[in-house]
Amino acid sequence: MSSTEIVKNRFLGFLIWQSIHSTSIFLFCKTFFLSPFTSNPLSPSLLSLLAFLSFHLSLLLFSTSLSIISSPQPDRPASLLELALGLVRFLLNSVTGCGSSEIWTPSFRRRVKTSLGFLLFIIASAVSGFLSVFSICWNLELFDGMRLIGLGLRGFSFGLVYGVHYVYKRRWVLGFPIIQRPPFFSFKMGLPSAIGQALKLSSAAVLFSTVVVVFLPDPFKSHSTMGHFIVEQIIFYIGSTAIFLCWELSHHLHQVLHTKRCIFAPPKGSAAAETNPSEPLLAALEESTPRSLLQYLAYLDLCMVCESNVDTWRRAAFFEETGETYKRVVAVCLRPLEQLTSNLGEGLGGSVDKTDQLSRQLRSPTDTKVESKLHELFNEFQVLLLLT
């Protein structure tokens, strides 16, 4: 199986399981909680089907954008000032040829890509919030026409805040557990925290979106009695809880499925397993793109082979008679450490001037500016943890 197929199959598996639990939440919410507010709750219709499909479309948008920004390490995005300066220099270089193109380094391009991914996720979360609230509250007697759109705008607002909070808290970083458990057990262990987080977020969403209602135009507001206003808040709380629960479970499911161990080995008993069982793993380690999900999965598999007693036949293959396999294993393990040492030397300046060293030591911690590049050097801490 190629590297692209491994990542693609994991994403497709994530979408399948995500659609199962989101369908269950949608039907449970509509049947048991929102049915008292519907005249014919059990009668199927074309509009109900469209609402169901739009709900899944919103979750597909959220899940796709989540997969785009997910990364095994916390890449630093480019700031607004850096983006503006980069754009100005790019325009000057393309129009007059006088601009400097030194800023467009691979590191800066990666940070720009990270920033655009974050922006895409925040927008997708806001649009997903609008579509989800619109779909769940569709066909309710209390909402029709412009009121339903106003409710969707409230969903847009809390989706926007959720996206910003998700990016700020770096929840998009994939954490690889050293102790691997079955995916179902890991997913089950995250259910209580997901439910509790959904209840807290929905409570905050009700308060925040109520303030947003004040700034909405009059056609989108509800001009009804206090009783209708209270019922509207209850419906919005139920709908937002269902949406946040779907998002939190999608986040947890994405973490579980994408950090599950991938075995880079031919089937046991096959000809390839008898001749060279380590070649798929070594090929993945040597040829995979640096900082990619596949590279982290390969290092995780190597760690499991070396530490556990499950794959003794694979570990024994590292010590074949010629010693070439063992040398390749050592080389791929030393590569991240050598890269870290080299980057630390460049980041610290590599200067042996005693005057410069003394001036650095005399500075107080509050006066010393912490360079962001030095923090970026430790972004691959998960790989280093696996190697140690």
Secondary structure, 3 states (H helix, E strand, C coil): CCHHHHHHHHHHHHHHHHHHHHHHHHHHHHHHHCHHHCCCCCCCCHHHHHHHHHHHHHHHHHHHHHHHHCECCCCCCCCHHHHHHHHHHHHHHHHCCCCCCCCCCHHHHHHHHHHHHHHHHHHHHHHHHHHHHHHHCCCCCCCCCHHHHHHHHHHHHHHHHHHHHHHHCCCCECCCCCCCCCHHHHHHHCHHHHHHHHHHHHHHHHHHHHHHHHCCCHHHCCCCCHHHHHHHHHHHHHHHHHHHHHHHHHHHHHHHHHCCCCCCCCCCCCHHHHHCCCHHHHHHHHHCCCCCHHHHHHHHHHHHHHHCCCCHHHHHHCCCCCCHHHHHHHHHHHHHHHHHHHHHHHHCCCCCCHHHHHHHHHCCCCCCCCCHHHHHCCCCHHHHHHHC
